[in-house]
Amino acid sequence: MSEILPLTRVAYQAQQAALRWSLVAAHYGLRPLLRHDRRPTERDARSLRRRLNQLFAQDLANVEAGAYPAELLFQLPVREYLWSLPELVAELPRMAWRAKRGAVRELPPDVDLGLYPDYFRRNFHWQTDGYLSARSAKLYDLGVEFLFLGTADVMRRQVLPPLTRFSREAPGPKRVLDVAAGTGRTLYQMTLAMPEHTYTGVDLSPYYIARAEELLAGRNVSLVVDNAERLPFPDASFDAISSVFLFHELPRRARRNVLAEMRRTLAPGGLLVLEDSAQLNDAPELETFLVNFGRDMNEPFFLDYLGDSMEGLAEEQGLRVERVEPSFLSKVVVARAPL
Ligand SMILES: C[S@@+](CC[C@H](N)C(=O)[O-])C[C@H]1O[C@@H](n2cnc3c(N)ncnc32)[C@H](O)[C@@H]1O
């Protein structure tokens, strides 16, 4: 247990409020992008606020429980984000224009698209170049914080407490894989909290992996470009596997392929921690927001994902689901491989 100093608590609350309100104001720039087939009611908004406050309370409780150090509460690269802000703002009209035209696949002409599955070749969230350029990788982290009102890293680190508990069961270094590691924000937080482990990250975008290499330089992390539907690792290679914000971007068949690969590469008794959008079975109160997100943000697999429970997918693979925990707009599913 490590008690949080009152000053740290106040600084944290001030940071989150400042972030939230500046991003709420900036969200007005997104309006032309959104159709909002269904307008959220006051009740919907109350549910959202309740889950947001729960997330912040949980974040502080995790520090007090020793799941990660207080340092993680203040690790956003604010100066870097401020530098990227003008470029992100300049992106908004481009994204809005792409959305208006329904141009779902405007990808860089110099990329060999044949290297990627069909579902990957699109501008998720209407972002320029999809996942296929260095510029997209550079703007992604700030873009996601913008989209989620400054909670993206807070949500990501909710995968850490199950990993800390697992580490304490049998002390010693563990082999940890993060699937769809993107630009490395989850691995960054893991290496700060649990530097004793050996980490591997895999992602299909070479540009995002290059960005992760910069962020994670000097840490105990290997990064690999590959498709999570056929992981380039032998059976039982990892003691723990995590994945954040991947499954909602996959079609049904690919979700199952990825889960089967996670199961294959997880050691007996190993830990699986998945975080992704909340689903209708666990968060019916978010239905309006979730459905609007799926319709507005060029997320063609999202509406199907909402009804394809992640815990069900884990069980289909013979994993034992231990917990499902809310994390604002997301949820964390914790499962174990049989011994
Ligand atoms: C929404 S982003 C999440 C990235 C990161 N986990 C995060 O928290 O920001 C989805 C990521 O999944 C990756 N991805 C999509 N399909 C993939 C696949 N079949 N294999 C590996 N990575 C994939 C994309 O390149 C992208 O980095």
The ligand as a Gaussian input file, in Angstrom:
#p B3LYP/6-31G(d) Opt

LIG

0 1
 C       -6.899000       1.477000     -32.091000
 S       -5.238000       1.053000     -32.346000
 C       -4.702000       0.583000     -30.705000
 C       -3.215000       0.688000     -30.541000
 C       -2.692000       0.644000     -29.118000
 N       -2.917000      -0.636000     -28.493000
 C       -3.272000       1.750000     -28.281000
 O       -3.634000       1.504000     -27.141000
 O       -3.307000       2.887000     -28.758000
 C       -5.349000      -0.486000     -33.172000
 C       -3.968000      -1.030000     -33.500000
 O       -4.147000      -2.361000     -33.968000
 C       -3.219000      -2.594000     -34.995000
 N       -3.743000      -3.739000     -35.758000
 C       -4.898000      -3.818000     -36.453000
 N       -5.052000      -5.055000     -36.982000
 C       -3.968000      -5.749000     -36.608000
 C       -3.546000      -7.095000     -36.817000
 N       -4.272000      -7.947000     -37.547000
 N       -2.370000      -7.500000     -36.279000
 C       -1.619000      -6.654000     -35.539000
 N       -1.971000      -5.368000     -35.291000
 C       -3.126000      -4.925000     -35.819000
 C       -3.153000      -1.277000     -35.743000
 O       -1.993000      -1.163000     -36.512000
 C       -3.206000      -0.286000     -34.581000
 O       -1.913000       0.037000     -34.116000

